Amino acid sequence: MRVLDLPFTKRLGITKSELKPYLLRLQFSNENTNHIGTIHGSASYSLAEITSGYFLNTNFADIADDTLPILRNASIKYKKSCVSILYSKAKLIDTTLDDILLQLKFKRKCHATIEVRLYDPENTLISISEFEWFIAMQKSKA
């Protein structure tokens, strides 16, 4: 299943970003604010985690339906509060897309760490996260 099709993602209102180079966005609304009127930490964490899954989905689109990604570890550092739309960017840490594909082809499993950064519309850094995924090839469906 694609992460943007998950009911939780839809309930949060996370969508593809219309601005490049951002991947996804979370609209600012009363439903995702905290007691001081800024975006709730759990809402911004959700955007970051969903972005890491989206990054996997889009970069491994040809094999995404044949893999089983499991989130193993996550960390987030909040830099600033936000009272507007949040945008996300993602990148691999300490590996490449080609290395992951080779590991999946020959070992049928791998680990990948994805860094996600969240920004406001003025490109101010809001948070930095790391998500460590265990990815395994699913058994053949034949």
N, C-alpha and C positions, 0 to 999 in steps of 0.2 A: 504494500500500500504506500502511496505517496504521502509525504507528511502534510502537504497542504490540503489533502482530502480528509484528514483525520477530524472527527467531530470536535475534539478539544481545540485543535488549531482554529477551526471555523468559529467556535464559541468565543475564543479570545479576539477574533477579528484580525488575525495575522494573515497578510497577503503578500504577493510579490511586490517589490518596490518598482515604482515608475521611474525612479532616478538611478542612473548608473553612477558609480560602480556598486551600489547597494544591492543586496539580494532580496531581503524581506523588510516588511515594516509592520509596526504596531501603532494603530491609530490611538491618539490620546482621547480618553472618554472618562466619564464619571465611574463607569464600571471597572476600570483598572487603576484607580487612584488609591492612595493610602490616606491616613488620617491628617496629613499635612498638605494634601492636594497635589502631590507629585505622583508620577507613575509608580505603582507598587513594585517593590523589589521582586516579588514572585512573578509579576507580569513581565518585567524586563528579563528575568532569568528564563522564563518560558520562551520568549522571543529568541534568546541566545541559543537555548537547547534545540529548539525547532529549526533554527538556522543551521546548526551543525548537521542535523539530519537531512535538511534540504540540500546542503552542500554535498553530502554523500549521494543523495538521490540524483542530483543533476550531473555530478562528475562521473558517476558510474551508471548512467542511465541504461546502457546496454545490458548490464548484469544485475541491476538493482532488484529485480523481481526474483532473482536466483540467490540472493544473499539474505542473511539474517544478521542485522546489526544490533548489538546490545550495548547500551551505555554502561560503562564500568566505573567511571569516575568523572567528577565535575568540580570545577572551582570557578568562582567569580569574584572579581574585585570591582566594587562600585566606586567610581571616581567623582561623580556629580549627580545631582538629582535632575529630573527632567519633567517639564510641564508642556510637552508637545509630542509630536509624532517621533517614534524611535525607528531608526534604520539600522540594518545589520550588514556586516562584511565578515567573510570567513576565509581562512587559509589553513593548509596543512602545516604541522610543525614536525621537523626532523625526518621527513620522508617526502616522497613524491607520488603522484598519481600512478606513474609507471611502476614504481616499487610495490605499491599496494596491489596492482593488477597481477604482477608476477607472483607475489606471495599467495594470492587467492588461487591462481592457476596451478601452482605446484604444491603448496601446503594446504590449500583449501580453507585457510584462515589467516587472520592478521590482526594487528592492533594499529589504530590510527588516532592521532591526537589532532584535534581541530581547534584553532584559536578563533574566537568570535569577538568582534568589537562592535559595540553599539554606539550610535551617534545621534545627535539631535539634528534638526534641519540646518543649523549653522555649522555643521561638521565638528561640533564639540564632542570629545570623547566622553561617553557616559559610563561605560564599563568594559572590562576585558575578562573574557572567560576562556577556559580550556575544557574540552570534552574528550575523554578517552573512550574510544569505541573498540569493542571486540567485534570483528566481522567474520562470519563463516559462510562458506558456500552451503546452500541447502542441498539435501540429498535429492538426487534426480527424481522427478515426478513420474517417471515411466513405470 
